[in-house]
Amino acid sequence: MQTKQRIDEIESALKSEGDQYLDFLANKEKIERILELQEKKDVLILGHNYMIPLVYQLSGQQYRGDSLGLSREAAKAKNQIILFNGVVFMAETAKILNPEKKVLISDLEAGCSLADPFRAKDVLEYKARFPRIPVVTYINSYADVKAETDYCCTSANALKVVEHAAKEFGVDRVIFLPDSFMGKNIEDEFNLEGKKIDVIYPGKYDKNFGRCEVHEKFTLEMIIDIRKQFNMPKNATSTAVLAHWECRSEVLREADFYGSTTGMGRYLKAHPELKKAYLATECEMAANLASEFPNIEFVRACSIFCQHMRKITLDKILHGLENEVYEVFVEESIRRKALVSIERMLALK
């Protein structure tokens, strides 16, 4: 019964979405089999906002969203198996929070342009250079990095965590790793609010640079062209350009709203007068929000996709569930240390 209900919900969500609905019909048996295995094996399926719609819809509404929301759901999980439809660092976070449970991801090579080049030794170098300064690490990082950090954060709570870390340590400087754009954006936001916190991020005092290969592609010129082409003037009541924290600072300044992916959804919900929106983030985000906000026309001028997120497919998910393979492991000594920074984040309301 649960499987049939979920199939009906997915079909209803995608029925008005053209090609997505055709994809659903073509893969309906596969989706049914995945949901049957979920029910039979007691699997919690977590789905990130950047998944393709068919994968995103596998998760119930409560279990899809951004890294912070999914981290909280992982922490509460009672299921014996967690399937994380996202990338490896997200699945690692679920494993850190649930060491006794089996955590699966359907492609162990689903990486991240921010996380892949940045490891524990890099954190230690910053700590040695800036002693007694708290380290806040973006959740887009691997377990060994989280193990050497004081606080973890996501795009949804980065401002709160960085400010809290400074107060807890009694300092006005915080190391933020590894996203250079986001580090600058956080510092700019504090300056706008009149808060003097020196945010140390890669590229500010050295030649390092950390970036999301998706969000760095959005430029000020691109946003201005979108406004002109689709008649979306700034500060209009019926249209809006929304940008992710990981974009360049000039993109954020041109946007009508900037924040996390969940923040974008909340903005749309809080502005029922909106008729048209453009999202400067991974393009599947707009595809997934389209079913939730049918009265908003999402400008589909975006062709910027995360190559790592796209490694998660229905075929791989089905194979992983059938055979309970692609399991994520975290060495216990690293897990225990990484857990501290994640729990400090989750403790902040």
DAGI-V521369 format. One record per pair of residues at least 12 apart in sequence whose C-alpha atoms are under 8 Angstrom apart, sorted by sequence separation. I is the first residue (numbers start at 1). GAP is how many residues later the second one is. If there is no record, write none. Layout:
# DAGI-V521369
i->(I,I)
gap->(GAP,GAP)
This chain:
# DAGI-V521369
i->(47,82,91,137,162,187,243,286,11,45,46,91,136,137,139,186,242,245,45,91,135,136,137,138,139,140,151,162,241,242,243,244,245,286,49,134,135,136,137,138,139,184,240,241,242,243,244,245,47,48,49,134,135,136,137,138,183,240,241,242,243,244,46,47,48,49,88,134,136,138,183,184,240,242,244,45,46,47,48,87,183,48,71,75,82,84,86,277,279,283,74,81,82,83,84,85,88,138,234,275,276,277,278,279,283,77,80,81,82,83,84,85,88,180,234,235,275,276,277,278,283,284,48,71,75,79,80,81,82,83,84,88,89,119,123,179,180,234,242,274,275,276,277,278,282,283,35,47,67,71,74,75,81,83,87,88,118,119,174,176,178,179,180,276,281,282,7,46,74,86,87,120,124,172,173,174,175,176,177,178,180,261,265,282,7,87,115,116,119,120,123,136,172,173,174,175,176,177,89,114,115,116,119,120,123,136,172,173,174,175,176,31,114,115,118,120,159,173,4,112,120,158,223,3,6,56,136,180,181,215,218,219,24,55,179,180,181,216,218,220,224,23,134,166,178,179,180,215,216,219,220,223,3,134,178,179,215,216,219,223,3,20,44,178,179,215,218,247,20,51,163,212,220,240,44,51,134,211,238,239,242,3,43,46,50,133,237,238,239,240,241,242,243,244,2,42,43,44,45,46,47,48,141,237,238,239,240,241,242,243,244,42,43,44,45,46,47,48,133,136,138,238,239,240,241,242,243,42,43,44,45,46,47,134,135,136,137,138,241,41,43,45,46,133,134,135,136,137,138,133,134,135,136,137,138,133,135,232,10,96,10,90,126,89,90,92,93,89,92,89,89,6,89,123,118,185,218,115,182,185,114,181,182,185,114,181,182,184,215,181,182,215,179,181,214,215,181,214,230,67,226,68,68,67,217,68,68,155,214,214,214,213,114,114,113,114,113,114,112,113,156,155,156,155,156,156,156,161,143,147,161,147,147,148,149,151,152,153,144,147,148,150,151,152,143,146,147,150,151,143,146,147,149,152,153,145,146,147,151,152,66,144,147,151,66,143,146,65,66,112,146,65,111,110,109,110,110,110,107,107,106,106,107,106,106,49,105,106,106,105,104,108,106,107,104,106,108,87,104,105,87,104,105,86,104,105,103,104,102,103,86,102,103,85,53,50,52,56,50,51,95,50,51,53,95,96,49,50,52,53,95,49,52,92,91,92,92,49,96,88,96,96,97,96,50,55,51,52,55,50,51,55,54,51,17,17,72,16,14,13,13,31,34,38,30,34,37,30,33,37,34,30)
gap->(12,12,12,12,12,12,12,12,13,13,13,13,13,13,13,13,13,13,14,14,14,14,14,14,14,14,14,14,14,14,14,14,14,14,15,15,15,15,15,15,15,15,15,15,15,15,15,15,16,16,16,16,16,16,16,16,16,16,16,16,16,16,17,17,17,17,17,17,17,17,17,17,17,17,17,18,18,18,18,18,18,19,19,19,19,19,19,19,19,19,20,20,20,20,20,20,20,20,20,20,20,20,20,20,20,21,21,21,21,21,21,21,21,21,21,21,21,21,21,21,21,21,22,22,22,22,22,22,22,22,22,22,22,22,22,22,22,22,22,22,22,22,22,22,22,22,23,23,23,23,23,23,23,23,23,23,23,23,23,23,23,23,23,23,23,23,24,24,24,24,24,24,24,24,24,24,24,24,24,24,24,24,24,24,25,25,25,25,25,25,25,25,25,25,25,25,25,25,26,26,26,26,26,26,26,26,26,26,26,26,26,27,27,27,27,27,27,27,28,28,28,28,28,29,29,29,29,29,29,29,29,29,30,30,30,30,30,30,30,30,30,31,31,31,31,31,31,31,31,31,31,31,32,32,32,32,32,32,32,32,33,33,33,33,33,33,33,33,34,34,34,34,34,34,35,35,35,35,35,35,35,36,36,36,36,36,36,36,36,36,36,36,36,36,37,37,37,37,37,37,37,37,37,37,37,37,37,37,37,37,37,38,38,38,38,38,38,38,38,38,38,38,38,38,38,38,38,39,39,39,39,39,39,39,39,39,39,39,39,40,40,40,40,40,40,40,40,40,40,41,41,41,41,41,41,42,42,44,47,47,48,49,49,50,50,50,50,51,51,52,53,54,54,54,60,60,62,63,63,63,64,64,64,64,65,65,65,65,65,66,66,66,67,67,67,67,68,68,69,72,75,85,86,87,87,88,89,90,90,91,92,93,96,97,98,98,99,99,100,100,103,104,104,105,105,106,107,184,187,187,187,188,189,189,189,189,189,189,190,190,190,190,190,190,191,191,191,191,191,192,192,192,192,192,192,193,193,193,193,193,194,194,194,194,195,195,195,196,196,196,196,197,197,198,199,199,201,202,204,205,206,207,209,210,211,212,212,213,214,215,216,218,219,219,220,220,220,221,221,221,222,222,222,223,223,223,224,224,225,225,226,226,226,227,231,232,232,232,233,233,233,234,234,234,234,234,235,235,235,235,235,236,236,236,237,237,238,239,239,240,240,242,242,243,256,257,258,258,258,259,259,259,260,261,273,274,274,275,277,278,279,283,283,283,284,284,284,285,285,285,287,288)
